[in-house]
Amino acid sequence: MADRFIEVSLDKRGVTCKAKLLDDRAPVTCDAVWNALPLGGDVYHAKYARNEIYTLIPTFAPEEPPLENPTITPIPGDLCYFSFTDTQLATKSYGYETEAKHQGRAQVVDLALFYERNNLLINGDAGWVPGIVWGSIVEGLDEMAAACQDLWRAGAIGETLNFRRVE
């Protein structure tokens, strides 16, 4: 199989990077994401995992991917897939506004980008939260990391995180 690539963008900030799908390590997840592209939505900056941005979107796979190529310590450039039920994201400690687009869904998918070191996927409410590493940024990580830091400091309101095919 030929390598597959996607573009990951913060559209309001005009920043994009290129990622390679890890088809050899997470084939089911890569196929599910690839077949559903384009994907995206409102961006959030992580509270617990540290150097992570993510979007919460409706489920899109015909069947939820298995926990393939799992990690609890993502490195810079990792793209991760998580799946959460409505009750897992319902506590006020997460800080999602009542108007957040994922509210009211029984299940959501979290597509995340990790942009710097020293991440640990542990949640005070639930414990370890392993993610599926399905992609790796191969171009533009420095620019994306700078935009992620700006998002952390200046705020995420009005910004979107988007994933599109590179053909």
DSSP file (Angstrom, degrees, kcal/mol; ACC not computed):
  #  RESIDUE AA STRUCTURE BP1 BP2  ACC     N-H-->O    O-->H-N    N-H-->O    O-->H-N    TCO  KAPPA ALPHA  PHI   PSI    X-CA   Y-CA   Z-CA
    1    1 A M              0   0    0      0, 0.0     2,-0.1     0, 0.0     3,-0.1   0.000 360.0 360.0 360.0 137.9    0.0    0.0    0.0
    2    2 A A        -     0   0    0      1,-0.1     0, 0.0     0, 0.0     0, 0.0  -0.434 360.0 -92.0 -72.3 149.5    1.2    3.5   -0.8
    3    3 A D        -     0   0    0     -2,-0.1     2,-0.4     1,-0.0    -1,-0.1  -0.322  39.9-145.7 -60.2 143.6    1.8    5.9    2.0
    4    4 A R        -     0   0    0     17,-0.4    17,-2.7    -3,-0.1     2,-0.3  -0.927  14.5-167.4-115.8 141.7   -1.2    8.1    2.8
    5    5 A F  E     -AB  20 166A   0    161,-0.6   161,-2.3    -2,-0.4     2,-0.3  -0.928   4.8-167.9-129.4 150.4   -1.0   11.7    4.0
    6    6 A I  E     -AB  19 165A   0     13,-2.5    13,-2.8    -2,-0.3     2,-0.5  -0.915  20.3-126.3-130.9 160.8   -3.3   14.2    5.5
    7    7 A E  E     -AB  18 164A   0    157,-3.1   157,-2.5    -2,-0.3     2,-0.4  -0.913  19.5-162.3-104.2 134.1   -3.3   17.9    6.2
    8    8 A V  E     -AB  17 163A   0      9,-2.6     9,-2.1    -2,-0.5     2,-0.4  -0.971  19.6-179.7-115.7 131.3   -4.0   19.1    9.7
    9    9 A S  E     -AB  16 162A   0    153,-2.4   153,-2.4    -2,-0.4     2,-0.6  -0.964  41.3-151.9-139.2 149.6   -5.0   22.7   10.1
   10   10 A L  E  >> -AB  15 161A   0      5,-2.5     5,-1.8    -2,-0.4     4,-0.8  -0.940  31.1-166.8-107.0  99.4   -5.9   25.5   12.5
   11   11 A D  T >45S+     0   0    0    149,-0.9     3,-0.7    -2,-0.6    -1,-0.1   0.867  77.4  51.5 -66.5 -42.4   -7.9   27.4   10.0
   12   12 A K  T 345S+     0   0    0      1,-0.3    -1,-0.2   148,-0.2   147,-0.1   0.878 115.6  43.8 -62.6 -36.6   -8.4   30.8   11.8
   13   13 A R  T 345S-     0   0    0     -3,-0.2    -1,-0.3     2,-0.1    -2,-0.2   0.566 107.8-129.1 -84.6  -9.4   -4.6   31.0   12.4
   14   14 A G  T <<5 +     0   0    0     -4,-0.8     2,-0.4    -3,-0.7    -3,-0.2   0.824  59.2 139.9  68.2  32.6   -3.8   29.8    8.9
   15   15 A V  E   < +A   10   0A   0     -5,-1.8    -5,-2.5   129,-0.1     2,-0.3  -0.914  23.7 173.1-114.5 134.1   -1.5   27.1   10.0
   16   16 A T  E     -A    9   0A   0     -2,-0.4     2,-0.3    -7,-0.2    -7,-0.2  -0.947   9.1-173.9-134.1 156.9   -1.2   23.6    8.5
   17   17 A C  E     -A    8   0A   0     -9,-2.1    -9,-2.6    -2,-0.3     2,-0.4  -0.945  23.0-122.0-141.8 165.2    1.0   20.6    8.8
   18   18 A K  E     -AC   7 139A   0    121,-2.4   120,-3.0    -2,-0.3   121,-1.7  -0.911  25.4-170.1-114.0 135.7    1.3   17.3    7.0
   19   19 A A  E     -AC   6 137A   0    -13,-2.8   -13,-2.5    -2,-0.4     2,-0.5  -0.952  16.8-136.8-127.8 146.1    1.0   13.9    8.7
   20   20 A K  E     -AC   5 136A   0    116,-2.9   116,-2.1    -2,-0.4   -15,-0.2  -0.852  25.9-123.5 -97.7 132.1    1.6   10.4    7.5
   21   21 A L  E     - C   0 135A   0    -17,-2.7     2,-1.3    -2,-0.5   -17,-0.4  -0.550  15.0-133.9 -72.5 140.0   -1.0    7.8    8.4
   22   22 A L    >>  +     0   0    0    112,-2.7     4,-2.8    -2,-0.2     3,-1.4  -0.502  41.1 160.1 -94.8  64.7    0.5    4.8   10.3
   23   23 A D  T 34 S+     0   0    0     -2,-1.3    -1,-0.2     1,-0.3     8,-0.1   0.786  70.3  56.3 -58.7 -30.6   -1.2    2.2    8.3
   24   24 A D  T 34 S+     0   0    0     -3,-0.2    -1,-0.3     1,-0.2    -2,-0.1   0.727 118.4  31.5 -75.6 -21.1    1.3   -0.5    9.4
   25   25 A R  T <4 S+     0   0    0     -3,-1.4    -2,-0.2     1,-0.1    44,-0.2   0.722 134.9  20.7-107.6 -29.3    0.6    0.1   13.1
   26   26 A A     X  +     0   0    0     -4,-2.8     4,-2.7   108,-0.1     5,-0.2  -0.452  68.3 157.2-138.8  62.2   -3.1    1.2   13.3
   27   27 A P  H  > S+     0   0    0      0, 0.0     4,-2.2     0, 0.0     5,-0.2   0.862  74.0  48.9 -63.5 -38.7   -4.7   -0.1   10.0
   28   28 A V  H  > S+     0   0    0      2,-0.2     4,-2.1     1,-0.2     5,-0.1   0.932 115.4  43.7 -67.6 -44.6   -8.3   -0.2   11.3
   29   29 A T  H  > S+     0   0    0      2,-0.2     4,-2.7     1,-0.2     5,-0.2   0.918 112.8  52.1 -66.3 -44.0   -8.2    3.3   12.7
   30   30 A C  H  X S+     0   0    0     -4,-2.7     4,-2.9     1,-0.2     5,-0.2   0.920 111.0  47.5 -59.7 -44.2   -6.4    4.7    9.7
   31   31 A D  H  X S+     0   0    0     -4,-2.2     4,-2.5    -5,-0.2    -1,-0.2   0.915 111.6  50.7 -62.5 -42.7   -9.0    3.3    7.3
   32   32 A A  H  X S+     0   0    0     -4,-2.1     4,-0.8     2,-0.2    -2,-0.2   0.935 115.7  41.4 -61.8 -46.4  -11.8    4.6    9.5
   33   33 A V  H >X S+     0   0    0     -4,-2.7     4,-1.1     2,-0.2     3,-0.9   0.953 115.0  50.2 -66.3 -49.3  -10.4    8.1    9.6
   34   34 A W  H >< S+     0   0    0     -4,-2.9     3,-0.7     1,-0.3    -2,-0.2   0.902 110.2  50.2 -56.5 -44.5   -9.3    8.2    5.9
   35   35 A N  H 3< S+     0   0    0     -4,-2.5    -1,-0.3     1,-0.2    -2,-0.2   0.697 112.9  47.3 -70.3 -18.5  -12.8    7.0    4.7
   36   36 A A  H << S+     0   0    0     -3,-0.9    -1,-0.2    -4,-0.8    -2,-0.2   0.555  91.7 160.2 -98.5  -9.8  -14.5    9.8    6.8
   37   37 A L    <<  +     0   0    0     -4,-1.1   127,-0.1    -3,-0.7     2,-0.1  -0.252  42.9  58.3 -62.0 146.0  -12.3   12.7    5.8
   38   38 A P  S    S+     0   0    0      0, 0.0     2,-0.3     0, 0.0   126,-0.2   0.472  74.7 161.4 -80.1 149.7  -12.7   15.7    5.9
   39   39 A L  E     +D  163   0A   0    124,-2.3   124,-3.3    -2,-0.1     2,-0.3  -0.943   8.0 112.0-132.0 152.7  -13.2   15.9    9.6
   40   40 A G  E     +D  162   0A   0     -2,-0.3     2,-0.3   122,-0.2   122,-0.2  -0.927  16.7 160.8 164.5 175.9  -13.0   18.7   12.1
   41   41 A G  E     -D  161   0A   0    120,-1.7   120,-2.7    -2,-0.3    16,-0.1  -0.975  55.6 -10.4 172.4-166.3  -14.7   21.1   14.5
   42   42 A D  E     -D  160   0A   0     -2,-0.3    14,-0.5   118,-0.2     2,-0.3  -0.219  67.2-130.5 -53.3 139.8  -14.1   23.4   17.4
   43   43 A V  E     -E   55   0A   0    116,-1.7     2,-0.3   113,-0.4    12,-0.2  -0.728  21.9-170.5 -98.5 146.7  -10.6   23.1   18.9
   44   44 A Y  E     -E   54   0A   0     10,-2.6    10,-2.3    -2,-0.3     2,-0.4  -0.947  18.7-133.7-127.6 151.0   -9.9   22.6   22.5
   45   45 A H  E     -E   53   0A   0     -2,-0.3     8,-0.2     8,-0.2     6,-0.1  -0.914  37.1-105.7-103.4 136.1   -6.5   22.7   24.4
   46   46 A A        -     0   0    0      6,-2.8     6,-0.1    -2,-0.4    -1,-0.0  -0.180  25.1-168.5 -60.7 147.8   -6.0   19.9   26.8
   47   47 A K  S    S+     0   0    0      4,-0.1    -1,-0.1     2,-0.0    47,-0.0   0.759  87.3  25.1 -97.3 -41.2   -6.2   20.5   30.6
   48   48 A Y  S    S+     0   0    0      1,-0.1    72,-0.2     2,-0.0    74,-0.1   0.863 118.3  51.4 -96.5 -41.6   -4.8   17.2   31.8
   49   49 A A  S    S-     0   0    0      1,-0.2     2,-1.0    70,-0.1    71,-0.5   0.586  91.0-147.0 -80.9 -10.1   -2.5   15.8   29.0
   50   50 A R  S    S+     0   0    0     69,-0.1     2,-1.4     2,-0.1    -1,-0.2  -0.713  75.1  39.6  88.5 -94.6   -0.6   19.0   28.7
   51   51 A N  S    S+     0   0    0     -2,-1.0    64,-1.9    66,-0.2    65,-0.7  -0.459  90.5 113.0 -97.3  64.3    0.6   19.7   25.1
   52   52 A E  E     - F   0 114A   0     -2,-1.4    -6,-2.8    62,-0.2     2,-0.3  -0.989  41.9-169.3-137.7 138.5   -2.4   18.6   23.2
   53   53 A I  E     +EF  45 113A   0     60,-2.4    60,-2.9    -2,-0.4     2,-0.3  -0.935  22.9 166.6-119.1 153.3   -5.1   20.1   21.0
   54   54 A Y  E     -EF  44 112A   0    -10,-2.3   -10,-2.6    -2,-0.3     2,-0.3  -0.980  28.2-139.3-157.7 165.2   -8.2   18.2   19.9
   55   55 A T  E     -EF  43 111A   0     56,-1.7    56,-2.0    -2,-0.3     2,-0.6  -0.975  16.5-138.6-129.4 147.8  -11.6   18.3   18.5
   56   56 A L  E     + F   0 110A   0    -14,-0.5    54,-0.2    -2,-0.3   -14,-0.2  -0.934  33.6 166.9-108.6 119.8  -14.7   16.4   19.5
   57   57 A I  E     - F   0 109A   0     52,-2.8    52,-3.0    -2,-0.6     3,-0.1  -0.837  40.3 -83.4-130.8 163.1  -16.8   15.1   16.6
   58   58 A P  E     - F   0 108A   0      0, 0.0    50,-0.2     0, 0.0    -1,-0.1  -0.288  58.6 -90.1 -62.6 152.7  -19.6   12.6   16.0
   59   59 A T        +     0   0    0     48,-0.6    24,-0.0     1,-0.1    48,-0.0  -0.313  47.1 173.8 -60.0 149.3  -18.6    9.0   15.6
   60   60 A F        +     0   0    0     -3,-0.1    -1,-0.1     3,-0.0     4,-0.0   0.522  41.1  96.8-136.9 -16.0  -17.9    8.1   12.0
   61   61 A A  S    S-     0   0    0      1,-0.1     3,-0.1     4,-0.0   -29,-0.0  -0.575  71.3-131.1 -82.4 143.6  -16.6    4.5   11.9
   62   62 A P  S    S+     0   0    0      0, 0.0     2,-0.3     0, 0.0    -1,-0.1   0.848 100.4  14.8 -58.8 -32.0  -19.0    1.7   11.1
   63   63 A E  S    S-     0   0    0      3,-0.0   -31,-0.0    -3,-0.0    -3,-0.0  -0.994  98.1 -98.8-142.4 139.4  -17.5   -0.1   14.1
   64   64 A E        -     0   0    0     -2,-0.3   -35,-0.1    -3,-0.1    19,-0.0  -0.341  46.2-112.4 -59.7 130.0  -15.3    1.4   16.8
   65   65 A P        -     0   0    0      0, 0.0    -1,-0.1     0, 0.0     2,-0.0  -0.272  31.1-112.0 -61.6 148.8  -11.6    0.7   16.1
   66   66 A P        -     0   0    0      0, 0.0     2,-2.3     0, 0.0   -37,-0.1  -0.315  42.2 -87.4 -72.8 166.4   -9.8   -1.6   18.5
   67   67 A L        +     0   0    0     65,-0.0     2,-0.3    -2,-0.0    64,-0.0  -0.510  67.7 164.7 -77.5  78.6   -7.1   -0.2   20.8
   68   68 A E        +     0   0    0     -2,-2.3    65,-0.3     1,-0.2   -42,-0.1  -0.753  60.2   6.2 -99.8 146.6   -4.3   -0.7   18.2
   69   69 A N  S    S-     0   0    0     -2,-0.3    64,-2.2   -44,-0.2    -1,-0.2   0.921  92.1-169.3  49.2  52.8   -0.9    1.0   18.6
   70   70 A P  E     +G  132   0A   0      0, 0.0     2,-0.3     0, 0.0    62,-0.2  -0.302  13.9 176.4 -76.1 155.3   -1.9    2.3   22.0
   71   71 A T  E     -G  131   0A   0     60,-1.8    60,-2.5     1,-0.1    58,-0.0  -0.988  31.5-174.6-149.1 154.1    0.0    4.9   24.1
   72   72 A I  S    S+     0   0    0     -2,-0.3    49,-2.9    58,-0.2    57,-0.1   0.241  91.9  54.6-120.2   2.0   -0.4    6.8   27.4
   73   73 A T  S    S-     0   0    0     47,-0.2    47,-0.1    48,-0.1    45,-0.1  -0.523  76.3-171.7-132.9  66.6    2.8    8.9   26.6
   74   74 A P        -     0   0    0      0, 0.0    45,-0.6     0, 0.0     3,-0.1  -0.235  11.3-143.9 -61.4 148.9    2.3   10.5   23.2
   75   75 A I    >   -     0   0    0      1,-0.1     3,-2.2    43,-0.1    39,-0.2  -0.645  37.9 -66.2-108.6 166.7    5.3   12.3   21.7
   76   76 A P  T 3  S+     0   0    0      0, 0.0    39,-0.3     0, 0.0    -1,-0.1  -0.285 122.7  23.7 -55.5 130.7    5.4   15.5   19.6
   77   77 A G  T 3  S+     0   0    0     37,-3.4    60,-2.3     1,-0.3     2,-0.2   0.275  87.1 137.3  97.3  -9.9    3.8   15.0   16.2
   78   78 A D  E <   -H  136   0A   0     -3,-2.2    36,-2.4    36,-0.2     2,-0.5  -0.482  40.9-154.6 -70.9 138.1    1.5   12.1   17.3
   79   79 A L  E     -HI 135 113A   0     56,-2.4    55,-2.2    34,-0.2    56,-1.2  -0.969  20.5-167.6-106.4 127.6   -2.1   12.1   16.1
   80   80 A C  E     -HI 133 112A   0     32,-2.0    32,-2.7    -2,-0.5     2,-0.4  -0.870  16.1-147.9-122.6 152.8   -4.3   10.1   18.5
   81   81 A Y  E     +HI 132 111A   0     51,-1.9    51,-2.2    -2,-0.3     2,-0.3  -0.963  20.2 173.0-117.7 131.4   -7.9    8.8   18.4
   82   82 A F  E     - I   0 110A   0     28,-2.0    28,-2.7    -2,-0.4     2,-0.4  -0.958  17.3-152.7-133.0 153.2  -10.0    8.5   21.5
   83   83 A S  E     - I   0 109A   0     -2,-0.3     2,-0.3    26,-0.2    26,-0.2  -0.998  17.3-179.6-128.0 132.3  -13.7    7.5   21.9
   84   84 A F  E     - I   0 108A   0     24,-2.7    24,-2.9    -2,-0.4     2,-0.2  -0.962  21.5-132.5-132.0 147.0  -15.7    8.8   24.9
   85   85 A T  E >>  - I   0 107A   0     -2,-0.3     4,-0.9    22,-0.2     3,-0.5  -0.510  36.5-104.4 -87.2 165.5  -19.3    8.3   26.0
   86   86 A D  T 34 S+     0   0    0     20,-1.9     3,-0.4     1,-0.2    21,-0.1   0.848 120.8  54.3 -60.3 -34.4  -21.4   11.3   27.1
   87   87 A T  T >4 S+     0   0    0     19,-0.3     3,-0.9     1,-0.2     4,-0.3   0.811 100.4  60.1 -72.3 -27.8  -21.0   10.4   30.8
   88   88 A Q  T <4 S+     0   0    0     -3,-0.5    -1,-0.2     1,-0.2     3,-0.2   0.791 114.6  35.2 -68.5 -26.5  -17.2   10.4   30.5
   89   89 A L  T 3< S+     0   0    0     -4,-0.9    -1,-0.2    -3,-0.4     7,-0.2   0.181  94.6  93.5-109.4  15.6  -17.2   14.0   29.4
   90   90 A A    <   +     0   0    0     -3,-0.9    -1,-0.1    -5,-0.1    -2,-0.1   0.678  53.9 103.2 -88.6 -17.7  -20.2   15.2   31.5
   91   91 A T  S >  S-     0   0    0     -4,-0.3     3,-1.5    -3,-0.2     5,-0.3  -0.344  74.6-126.5 -70.9 148.7  -18.5   16.5   34.7
   92   92 A K  G >  S+     0   0    0      1,-0.3     3,-1.3     2,-0.2    -1,-0.1   0.718 100.7  79.1 -64.4 -20.7  -18.1   20.3   35.1
   93   93 A S  G 3  S+     0   0    0      1,-0.3    -1,-0.3     2,-0.1    -2,-0.0   0.738  84.1  62.7 -62.7 -20.8  -14.4   19.9   35.7
   94   94 A Y  G <  S-     0   0    0     -3,-1.5    -1,-0.3     2,-0.1    -2,-0.2   0.767  98.3-140.1 -76.9 -23.6  -13.9   19.5   31.9
   95   95 A G    <   +     0   0    0     -3,-1.3     2,-0.3    -4,-0.3    -3,-0.1   0.630  40.6 157.7  80.4  14.1  -15.1   23.0   31.4
   96   96 A Y        -     0   0    0     -5,-0.3    -1,-0.2    -7,-0.2    -2,-0.1  -0.577  42.1-122.1 -74.5 132.4  -17.2   22.4   28.2
   97   97 A E    >   -     0   0    0     -2,-0.3     3,-1.9     1,-0.1     6,-0.2  -0.312  21.1-112.7 -69.2 156.7  -19.8   25.0   27.8
   98   98 A T  T 3  S+     0   0    0      1,-0.3    -1,-0.1     3,-0.0    -2,-0.1   0.736 117.6  56.9 -64.5 -20.8  -23.4   23.9   27.6
   99   99 A E  T 3  S+     0   0    0      3,-0.0    -1,-0.3     2,-0.0    -2,-0.0   0.438  75.0 132.2 -89.0   0.4  -23.5   25.0   23.9
  100  100 A A    X   -     0   0    0     -3,-1.9     3,-1.7     1,-0.2    -4,-0.0  -0.258  65.0-125.7 -55.9 138.3  -20.5   22.8   22.9
  101  101 A K  T 3  S+     0   0    0      1,-0.3    -1,-0.2   -45,-0.1    -3,-0.0   0.713 106.0  57.7 -64.1 -22.0  -21.5   20.9   19.8
  102  102 A H  T >  S+     0   0    0      2,-0.1     3,-1.7   -44,-0.0    -1,-0.3   0.634  78.9 113.9 -83.5 -12.4  -20.7   17.5   21.3
  103  103 A Q  T <  S+     0   0    0     -3,-1.7     3,-0.1     1,-0.2   -17,-0.0  -0.325  77.1  23.5 -60.8 137.3  -23.2   17.9   24.1
  104  104 A G  T 3  S+     0   0    0      1,-0.3     2,-0.3   -18,-0.1    -1,-0.2   0.359  90.4 123.1  90.2  -5.2  -26.1   15.5   24.0
  105  105 A R    <   -     0   0    0     -3,-1.7    -1,-0.3     1,-0.1     3,-0.1  -0.713  60.5-140.6 -88.7 141.2  -24.3   12.9   21.9
  106  106 A A  S    S+     0   0    0     -2,-0.3   -20,-1.9     1,-0.2     2,-0.3   0.808  87.2  11.0 -68.7 -29.5  -24.2    9.4   23.3
  107  107 A Q  E     - I   0  85A   0    -22,-0.3   -48,-0.6   -21,-0.1     2,-0.3  -0.995  67.5-170.2-149.8 144.4  -20.6    9.0   22.1
  108  108 A V  E     -FI  58  84A   0    -24,-2.9   -24,-2.7    -2,-0.3     2,-0.4  -0.951  18.6-131.4-134.0 155.9  -18.0   11.3   20.6
  109  109 A V  E     -FI  57  83A   0    -52,-3.0   -52,-2.8    -2,-0.3     2,-0.6  -0.905  14.6-152.7-106.1 136.1  -14.6   10.8   18.9
  110  110 A D  E     -FI  56  82A   0    -28,-2.7   -28,-2.0    -2,-0.4     2,-0.6  -0.948   7.5-168.1-108.9 113.1  -11.7   12.9   20.1
  111  111 A L  E     -FI  55  81A   0    -56,-2.0   -56,-1.7    -2,-0.6     2,-0.3  -0.929  19.4-172.7-102.8 120.7   -9.1   13.5   17.3
  112  112 A A  E     -FI  54  80A   0    -32,-2.7   -32,-2.0    -2,-0.6     2,-0.4  -0.826  24.1-157.4-122.7 151.5   -5.9   14.9   19.0
  113  113 A L  E     -FI  53  79A   0    -60,-2.9   -60,-2.4    -2,-0.3     2,-0.5  -0.998  11.9-153.8-123.8 127.6   -2.6   16.4   18.0
  114  114 A F  E     +F   52   0A   0    -36,-2.4   -37,-3.4    -2,-0.4   -36,-0.2  -0.901  15.2 176.6-103.4 128.0    0.3   16.4   20.4
  115  115 A Y        +     0   0    0    -64,-1.9     2,-0.3    -2,-0.5   -63,-0.1   0.462  57.0  26.7-116.1  -3.3    2.8   19.2   19.7
  116  116 A E  S    S-     0   0    0    -65,-0.7   -65,-0.2   -41,-0.1     3,-0.1  -0.934  81.3 -88.4-152.0 172.3    5.4   19.0   22.5
  117  117 A R  S    S+     0   0    0     -2,-0.3   -66,-0.2     1,-0.2    -2,-0.1  -0.078  87.3  53.7 -78.0 177.5    7.0   16.5   24.9
  118  118 A N        +     0   0    0      1,-0.2     2,-0.4   -45,-0.1    -1,-0.2   0.884  65.2 155.7  66.2  47.0    6.1   15.4   28.4
  119  119 A N        -     0   0    0    -45,-0.6     2,-0.4   -69,-0.1    -1,-0.2  -0.802  19.5-175.3-101.0 145.0    2.5   14.3   27.9
  120  120 A L        -     0   0    0    -71,-0.5     2,-1.8    -2,-0.4   -47,-0.2  -0.956  21.3-142.0-142.9 121.1    0.8   11.8   30.1
  121  121 A L        +     0   0    0    -49,-2.9     8,-2.7    -2,-0.4     2,-0.4  -0.543  53.7 128.3 -88.5  76.9   -2.7   10.5   29.4
  122  122 A I  E     -J  128   0B   0     -2,-1.8     2,-0.4     6,-0.2     6,-0.2  -0.992  40.2-158.4-130.3 139.9   -4.1   10.2   32.9
  123  123 A N  E  >  -J  127   0B   0      4,-2.6     4,-3.3    -2,-0.4     3,-0.2  -0.967  18.6-138.6-122.2 130.8   -7.3   11.7   34.0
  124  124 A G  T  4 S+     0   0    0     -2,-0.4    -1,-0.1     1,-0.2     4,-0.1   0.768 105.0  43.2 -59.2 -27.9   -8.1   12.5   37.7
  125  125 A D  T  4 S+     0   0    0      2,-0.1    -1,-0.2   -37,-0.1    -3,-0.0   0.811 131.4  17.5 -85.7 -32.7  -11.7   11.2   37.3
  126  126 A A  T  4 S-     0   0    0      1,-0.3     2,-0.3    -3,-0.2    -2,-0.2   0.592  91.0-135.2-121.6 -14.8  -11.0    8.1   35.2
  127  127 A G  E  <  +J  123   0B   0     -4,-3.3    -4,-2.6     2,-0.1    -1,-0.3  -0.693  69.9  18.9  91.8-147.1   -7.3    7.1   35.5
  128  128 A W  E     -J  122   0B   0     -2,-0.3    -6,-0.2    -6,-0.2   -56,-0.0  -0.332  59.4-167.5 -63.7 139.7   -5.3    6.0   32.5
  129  129 A V        -     0   0    0     -8,-2.7    -1,-0.1   -57,-0.1   -58,-0.1  -0.741  10.0-161.2-129.1  81.6   -6.7    7.1   29.1
  130  130 A P        -     0   0    0      0, 0.0     2,-0.3     0, 0.0   -58,-0.2  -0.364   7.1-159.5 -67.4 143.6   -4.9    5.2   26.4
  131  131 A G  E     -G   71   0A   0    -60,-2.5   -60,-1.8   -49,-0.1     2,-0.6  -0.823  20.0-114.2-118.6 160.6   -5.1    6.6   22.9
  132  132 A I  E     -GH  70  81A   0    -51,-2.2   -51,-1.9    -2,-0.3     2,-0.8  -0.849  22.7-144.5 -93.4 120.1   -4.6    5.1   19.4
  133  133 A V  E     + H   0  80A   0    -64,-2.2   -53,-0.2    -2,-0.6     3,-0.1  -0.785  35.3 156.7 -85.3 112.8   -1.6    6.6   17.6
  134  134 A W  E     +     0   0A   0    -55,-2.2  -112,-2.7    -2,-0.8     2,-0.3   0.481  56.1  25.7-117.7  -8.0   -2.8    6.6   14.0
  135  135 A G  E     -CH  21  79A   0    -56,-1.2   -56,-2.4  -114,-0.3     2,-0.4  -0.985  55.3-151.9-154.1 162.0   -0.6    9.4   12.4
  136  136 A S  E     -CH  20  78A   0   -116,-2.1  -116,-2.9    -2,-0.3     2,-0.2  -0.991  26.7-119.1-141.0 129.3    2.6   11.3   12.7
  137  137 A I  E     +C   19   0A   0    -60,-2.3  -118,-0.3    -2,-0.4     3,-0.1  -0.492  31.5 172.8 -69.4 130.0    3.4   14.8   11.6
  138  138 A V  E     +     0   0A   0   -120,-3.0     2,-0.3     1,-0.3  -119,-0.2   0.547  64.4  29.5-114.6 -14.8    6.1   14.8    9.0
  139  139 A E  E    S+C   18   0A   0   -121,-1.7  -121,-2.4     1,-0.0    -1,-0.3  -0.989 114.0  17.0-146.8 136.9    6.1   18.5    8.0
  140  140 A G     >  +     0   0    0     -2,-0.3     4,-2.1  -123,-0.2     5,-0.2   0.629  67.3 135.2  87.0  14.7    5.3   21.8    9.7
  141  141 A L  H  > S+     0   0    0      1,-0.2     4,-3.1     2,-0.2     5,-0.2   0.904  71.3  54.3 -65.8 -39.6    5.3   20.7   13.4
  142  142 A D  H  > S+     0   0    0      1,-0.2     4,-2.0     2,-0.2    -1,-0.2   0.925 111.5  44.3 -60.6 -44.5    7.3   23.7   14.6
  143  143 A E  H  > S+     0   0    0      2,-0.2     4,-1.9     1,-0.2    -1,-0.2   0.897 115.0  48.9 -66.3 -39.9    4.8   26.1   13.1
  144  144 A M  H  X S+     0   0    0     -4,-2.1     4,-2.4     2,-0.2    -2,-0.2   0.906 109.1  53.0 -66.1 -41.1    1.9   24.1   14.4
  145  145 A A  H  X S+     0   0    0     -4,-3.1     4,-2.3     1,-0.2    -2,-0.2   0.900 108.3  50.3 -61.6 -40.8    3.4   24.0   17.9
  146  146 A A  H  X S+     0   0    0     -4,-2.0     4,-1.9    -5,-0.2    -1,-0.2   0.905 111.4  48.4 -63.3 -40.9    3.8   27.8   17.9
  147  147 A A  H  X S+     0   0    0     -4,-1.9     4,-2.3     2,-0.2    -2,-0.2   0.868 109.7  52.8 -66.7 -36.2    0.1   28.1   16.9
  148  148 A C  H  X S+     0   0    0     -4,-2.4     4,-2.2     2,-0.2    -2,-0.2   0.895 108.2  50.2 -66.1 -40.0   -0.9   25.6   19.6
  149  149 A Q  H  X S+     0   0    0     -4,-2.3     4,-2.2     2,-0.2    -2,-0.2   0.896 110.8  49.7 -63.5 -39.7    1.0   27.7   22.2
  150  150 A D  H  X>S+     0   0    0     -4,-1.9     4,-3.8     2,-0.2     5,-0.5   0.898 108.9  52.3 -64.1 -40.3   -0.8   30.8   21.0
  151  151 A L  H  X5S+     0   0    0     -4,-2.3     4,-1.7     1,-0.2    -2,-0.2   0.904 109.9  49.6 -61.3 -41.8   -4.1   28.9   21.2
  152  152 A W  H  <5S+     0   0    0     -4,-2.2    -2,-0.2     2,-0.2    -1,-0.2   0.912 121.8  33.2 -62.4 -44.1   -3.2   28.0   24.9
  153  153 A R  H  <5S+     0   0    0     -4,-2.2    -2,-0.2    -5,-0.1    -3,-0.2   0.887 128.7  33.1 -83.3 -40.7   -2.4   31.6   25.8
  154  154 A A  H  <5S-     0   0    0     -4,-3.8    -3,-0.2    -5,-0.2    -2,-0.2   0.685 113.4-104.1 -94.7 -19.7   -4.8   33.6   23.6
  155  155 A G     << -     0   0    0     -4,-1.7    -1,-0.2    -5,-0.5    -2,-0.1  -0.161   8.1-114.2 111.3 155.0   -7.8   31.3   23.6
  156  156 A A    >   +     0   0    0     -4,-0.1     3,-2.5    -2,-0.1  -113,-0.4   0.477  63.3 129.7-103.1  -6.6   -9.5   28.8   21.3
  157  157 A I  T 3  S+     0   0    0      1,-0.3     3,-0.1    -6,-0.1  -113,-0.0  -0.289  82.0  10.3 -59.6 128.3  -12.8   30.5   20.7
  158  158 A G  T 3  S+     0   0    0      1,-0.3     2,-0.3  -115,-0.1    -1,-0.3   0.362 102.9 117.1  87.3  -4.5  -13.6   30.7   17.0
  159  159 A E    <   -     0   0    0     -3,-2.5  -116,-1.7  -116,-0.2     2,-0.3  -0.706  45.8-160.4 -97.9 148.7  -10.8   28.3   16.0
  160  160 A T  E     - D   0  42A   0     -2,-0.3  -149,-0.9  -118,-0.2     2,-0.5  -0.940  12.9-143.8-126.7 150.3  -11.2   24.9   14.4
  161  161 A L  E     -BD  10  41A   0   -120,-2.7  -120,-1.7    -2,-0.3     2,-0.3  -0.969  29.1-175.0-111.3 123.5   -9.0   21.9   14.1
  162  162 A N  E     -BD   9  40A   0   -153,-2.4  -153,-2.4    -2,-0.5     2,-0.4  -0.925  20.2-159.3-129.9 147.7   -9.4   20.2   10.7
  163  163 A F  E     +BD   8  39A   0   -124,-3.3  -124,-2.3    -2,-0.3     2,-0.3  -0.992  21.3 168.5-125.8 124.6   -8.2   17.0    9.0
  164  164 A R  E     -B    7   0A   0   -157,-2.5  -157,-3.1    -2,-0.4     2,-0.1  -0.952  35.8 -99.7-136.3 153.6   -8.2   16.7    5.2
  165  165 A R  E     -B    6   0A   0     -2,-0.3     2,-0.6  -159,-0.2  -159,-0.2  -0.420  20.9-145.2 -69.1 145.4   -6.7   14.3    2.7
  166  166 A V  E      B    5   0A   0   -161,-2.3  -161,-0.6    -2,-0.1    -1,-0.0  -0.971 360.0 360.0-105.9 112.8   -3.6   15.1    0.8
  167  167 A E              0   0    0     -2,-0.6    -1,-0.1  -163,-0.1  -161,-0.0   0.422 360.0 360.0 -96.3 360.0   -4.1   13.6   -2.7
